[in-house]
Amino acid sequence: MKLQGKNILVTGGAGFIGSHIVESLLAKGARVTVLDNLQFGRKENLRAVLSDIVFVEGDILDNALLARLMPGMDAVSHQAAQLEILLATSNPLWDLQVNTIGTINILEAAKAAGVEKVVNASSACVYGQKNGATRENDGRHPNWTYGVSKLASEEYCRIYNDSKGLPTVSLRYAIVYGEREWYRRALPIFLKRTIDGRPPVVFGDGRQYRDFIHVSDIVALHDRCLESDAANGLSLNASTGKGVSIAELAALVSRLFHTGEVITENLPEGGVSQLVTDKKRNTDELKSMILDPGEAERLLGWNAVIPLEEGLRREYEWARANPGRWDSIRYTDSK
Ligand SMILES: NC(=O)c1ccc[n+]([C@@H]2O[C@H](COP(=O)([O-])OP(=O)(O)OC[C@H]3O[C@@H](n4cnc5c(N)ncnc54)[C@H](O)[C@@H]3O)[C@@H](O)[C@H]2O)c1
C-alpha cells in the first residue's frame, strides 16, 4: 500500500511509540486519525502535529465509537495497550480486556469497514524465558500475564488474516527506547539520575540481558509492514538481535554522560527501592530477552540501524530539553 493520501487510524497514537508512528505517516503523506484514551499517553507527545491530525479521545473498548471511526480507513496501526507489568500481574482481567478484547474490537470494526491492513503491536514478552537470540518459531511460554494477553491478540490477528479476509501483521517489539519514552524502566531512570548529576543504580547483579531497539527503527519496520504484503499473516521480531546486560547499560550511560561509578542496590524482585523514589522492582524477571531480527530482514529488507550509543544520546538530549516529563514514577494500580 502506498501511504500517500491513505486514511490511517493509529490507536494509542498519543503514546511513546504511537506518536512517532503518527509523525512518520504524516511525513509520507497519509491522513492520520488518532484514537487514545490518554490513560497512559499524553497529547503533548503529538504537540508538533496536532493541527495536522484528527485526535479522538476515546477507548478501544467502545465498540460504538469504533463503528463510527472505522469506515473510510485504509489501514489501522494498533498500538493502544496497557503495558504495566505490575498492573497486568495484579489485575490480569483488566490487562486481558484492554490488550486482547481491545484488539478483537479493532479487528471486528476493521473487517466490517473493509480496512486493507492492520499492523498490531505485540511484544517480546510472548516468548518468556529463552536463551540466546530467539526466533519466531522457538516456542512461546510467557512468564507474565501481559505476555499472554499480547500472545492472544496476535493469534487473533493471524486468524483474521487467514480466515476472515483482513490482512494483518504483528510485530514483537523488543525493548523500545528513545525520545518520549515513559518513565519507569531502567534506562529512563539511569538517564534521569544522570541529568540530576547522580550515577545509575542497578538492582542486584544487573546480569539480565535485553535487546534495546531505538523507536525510529521500530517505526521504519512498522511502515514497511503497511507498505508491503510480504509479512501478511505473520508475527515478526522487531529487534536488533544484540543483548546488552542492565549492568553494561548502566556502565555505558555512566561513560557517555560522565556520571561516576554505577551504584548497586540489593533490591529483591517486587521490592521498593531506597535509592530510586517510588521504583518497585518487577517480579519474575527474565534472565534474557534477545530476539533474532533475521525474518524481518529477509521478508522486508529491514534492519535496525541506530547504534545504542547514538540512541542513548538522542533520548538524553530529549529528556534534558523536556525536564517535566520524568518527574515521578506513576503506577496505575487500577483502571
Ligand atoms: N515500549 C516498549 O518497549 C514496548 C515493547 C513491547 C511492546 N510494546 C507495545 O507497543 C505498543 C505501544 O507501547 P508504548 O511503549 O508506546 O506505550 P504507551 O503507554 O506510551 O502507549 C500506549 C497508548 O495506548 C493508550 N491506551 C491504553 N489503553 C487504551 C484504551 N483502552 N483505549 C485507547 N487508548 C488506550 C495509552 O493512553 C497510550 O497513549 C503497546 O501495544 C505495547 O504493548 C511496547
The ligand as an SDF file (V2000), in Angstrom:
LIG
                    3D

 44 48  0  0  0  0  0  0  0  0999 V2000
    7.7030    0.3330   24.7860 N   0  0  0  0  0  0  0  0  0  0  0  0
    8.1440   -0.9140   24.6090 C   0  0  0  0  0  0  0  0  0  0  0  0
    9.3200   -1.2360   24.8720 O   0  0  0  0  0  0  0  0  0  0  0  0
    7.2210   -1.9690   24.0820 C   0  0  0  0  0  0  0  0  0  0  0  0
    7.7050   -3.2860   23.9950 C   0  0  0  0  0  0  0  0  0  0  0  0
    6.8660   -4.2840   23.5070 C   0  0  0  0  0  0  0  0  0  0  0  0
    5.6050   -3.9640   23.0660 C   0  0  0  0  0  0  0  0  0  0  0  0
    5.1460   -2.6880   23.1560 N   0  0  0  0  0  0  0  0  0  0  0  0
    3.7950   -2.4010   22.6590 C   0  0  0  0  0  0  0  0  0  0  0  0
    3.8430   -1.2220   21.8740 O   0  0  0  0  0  0  0  0  0  0  0  0
    2.6110   -0.5090   21.9780 C   0  0  0  0  0  0  0  0  0  0  0  0
    2.8860    0.9390   22.3340 C   0  0  0  0  0  0  0  0  0  0  0  0
    3.5930    0.9860   23.5760 O   0  0  0  0  0  0  0  0  0  0  0  0
    4.2180    2.3270   24.1710 P   0  0  0  0  0  0  0  0  0  0  0  0
    5.5250    1.9890   24.7780 O   0  0  0  0  0  0  0  0  0  0  0  0
    4.1440    3.3970   23.1670 O   0  0  0  0  0  0  0  0  0  0  0  0
    3.2430    2.5980   25.3880 O   0  0  0  0  0  0  0  0  0  0  0  0
    2.3640    3.8730   25.7520 P   0  0  0  0  0  0  0  0  0  0  0  0
    1.6830    3.5750   27.0570 O   0  0  0  0  0  0  0  0  0  0  0  0
    3.1980    5.0930   25.6590 O   0  0  0  0  0  0  0  0  0  0  0  0
    1.2960    3.8900   24.5790 O   0  0  0  0  0  0  0  0  0  0  0  0
    0.0710    3.1790   24.6300 C   0  0  0  0  0  0  0  0  0  0  0  0
   -1.0240    4.1610   24.3630 C   0  0  0  0  0  0  0  0  0  0  0  0
   -2.2800    3.4570   24.3610 O   0  0  0  0  0  0  0  0  0  0  0  0
   -3.2360    4.2760   25.0340 C   0  0  0  0  0  0  0  0  0  0  0  0
   -4.2790    3.3940   25.5460 N   0  0  0  0  0  0  0  0  0  0  0  0
   -4.1890    2.4720   26.5510 C   0  0  0  0  0  0  0  0  0  0  0  0
   -5.3500    1.8540   26.7430 N   0  0  0  0  0  0  0  0  0  0  0  0
   -6.2140    2.3730   25.8340 C   0  0  0  0  0  0  0  0  0  0  0  0
   -7.5830    2.1290   25.5400 C   0  0  0  0  0  0  0  0  0  0  0  0
   -8.2850    1.2360   26.2430 N   0  0  0  0  0  0  0  0  0  0  0  0
   -8.1630    2.8360   24.5590 N   0  0  0  0  0  0  0  0  0  0  0  0
   -7.4440    3.7700   23.8580 C   0  0  0  0  0  0  0  0  0  0  0  0
   -6.1640    4.0440   24.1000 N   0  0  0  0  0  0  0  0  0  0  0  0
   -5.5480    3.3530   25.0770 C   0  0  0  0  0  0  0  0  0  0  0  0
   -2.4460    4.9670   26.1330 C   0  0  0  0  0  0  0  0  0  0  0  0
   -3.0930    6.1240   26.6350 O   0  0  0  0  0  0  0  0  0  0  0  0
   -1.1270    5.2590   25.4340 C   0  0  0  0  0  0  0  0  0  0  0  0
   -1.1480    6.5220   24.8090 O   0  0  0  0  0  0  0  0  0  0  0  0
    1.7770   -1.2710   23.0150 C   0  0  0  0  0  0  0  0  0  0  0  0
    0.8730   -2.1070   22.3330 O   0  0  0  0  0  0  0  0  0  0  0  0
    2.7970   -2.0940   23.7590 C   0  0  0  0  0  0  0  0  0  0  0  0
    2.2290   -3.2650   24.3250 O   0  0  0  0  0  0  0  0  0  0  0  0
    5.9310   -1.6780   23.6620 C   0  0  0  0  0  0  0  0  0  0  0  0
  1  2  1  0
  2  3  2  0
  2  4  1  0
  4  5  1  0
  4 44  2  0
  5  6  2  0
  6  7  1  0
  7  8  2  0
  8  9  1  0
  8 44  1  0
  9 10  1  0
  9 42  1  0
 10 11  1  0
 11 12  1  0
 11 40  1  0
 12 13  1  0
 13 14  1  0
 14 15  2  0
 14 16  1  0
 14 17  1  0
 17 18  1  0
 18 19  2  0
 18 20  1  0
 18 21  1  0
 21 22  1  0
 22 23  1  0
 23 24  1  0
 23 38  1  0
 24 25  1  0
 25 26  1  0
 25 36  1  0
 26 27  1  0
 26 35  1  0
 27 28  2  0
 28 29  1  0
 29 30  1  0
 29 35  2  0
 30 31  1  0
 30 32  2  0
 32 33  1  0
 33 34  2  0
 34 35  1  0
 36 37  1  0
 36 38  1  0
 38 39  1  0
 40 41  1  0
 40 42  1  0
 42 43  1  0
M  CHG  2   8   1  16  -1
M  END
$$$$
